[in-house]
Amino acid sequence: NDVLALESARVGSDSGYYLFVSANYAHRPLRYLSRYDQSIDYPILKNRTSIDLGGSYTFGPRFELGALLPFVANQDYGTDFGPLAGQVGSVRSSGVGDLTLSPKYRLTEFGHVSLAAAAPVTLPTGASGGFLSHDGLTARPQLVADYLMASRPFRIIGNLGFVLRSEAEFRNVNQASGLEYGVGTEFPLTPDGRWLGLATLIGEMGLTENNSEERPMELLGGARWKPRSNLWVTGAAGPGITRGAGTPDYRAFLQVSFSGVHRRDVVAQLESVPEPAAEPQPAAPEAPPAAVVVNKESGTIDLREQVYFETDKDVILSESYPLLAEVAAVMNAHPEIRRVSVNGHTDSVGSESHNKNLSARRARSVVQYLTDAKVSPARLT
């Protein structure tokens, strides 16, 4: 559910796990720059390549606990530190980084907006020296907002919170507590929802001091491919926007992730509404695809698959897009089907009024999808 480096407010409604491994490359993530002479630019770290292992576990419908452990596979450091000669100390070429634990609690939902509270905590488990670890704990309490469009997987995510850590100074850089922020989006690149576009802007502002070196900011853009319902491959890259400490010239990463829970909920049912027998009927075209069948005897469109939604939501899962695309193709190919009634269904969990409202919203999501696929709204009830 997260979008690149941004937390999502969404939490699974079933218990289950999520695992990922990613490769991360940063070019010149740490360097010495002169405020007065731009030709003075000494890389302390020329580049860094890390392998990150992580995952999360969902405990019921509201709470999730994640973990991330980076392994620095290689970092190439400069040999000419210019004015910093003798001040940098030893730089390790590889080693284990700091472990981060990320608890998240979904607070509420209203309409298509979800709110959550997250509090990632970074433990100083990394190898000392060599820019692999920060002395002491770092906490990042934050508020997470997530907007998700019902009929398409278009999302906007916002994170706002604090970075709470012990103060450390190096030359003119004061790395202490600060305000961190981020905004991102996820949007479909293909009609079936298997390819998604991603973009994020993240940054930080120092609270003790807020000069340019205390304001790192990065822009990332990329794509996510979903070859299976529980498997994702994500790639992204982007530049550093400011000269803040830790901001690279550019960053690139590739991630493979897997979910042990396939969250989905049924169902949409489509029934054609019979017209008077006297109405002239055009000749039917060739038989539609096998997943969608027009049953003239019962007056229905029979689906051999089900339409799935996010649990307790009216958001259609991307795995159902091909099925609904076939439904739209069948309706457009069969003008004799004058009207179709779309009925949403839920399970028995929840109150009767809640389930009735959810059923109606799910039906509207299906109607919206079919309308977007060029089916006349006059034919849908």
Buried (B, 14 or more C-beta within 10 A) or exposed (E): BBBBBBBBBBBBBEEBEBBBBBBBBBBBBBBBEEEEEEEEEBBBBBBBBBEBEBBBBBEEEBBBEBBBBBBBBEBBBBEEBEEBEEEBEEBBEBBBBBBBEBBBBBEEBEEBEBBBBBBBBBBBEBBEEBBBBBEEEBBBEBBBBBBBBBBBBBBBBBBEBBBBBEEEEBEEBBBBBBBBBBBBBBBBBEBBBBBBBBBBBBBBBBBEBBEEBBBBBBBBBBEBBBEEBBEBEBBBBBBBBBBBBBBBEBBBBBBBBBBEBEBBBBBBBBBBBEEEEEEEEEEBEEEBBEBBBBEEEEEBBEBEEBBBBBBBBBBBBBBBBBBBBBBBBBBBBBEBBBBBEBBBBBEEEEEEEEBEBBBEBBBBBBBBBBBEBEBEEEBBE
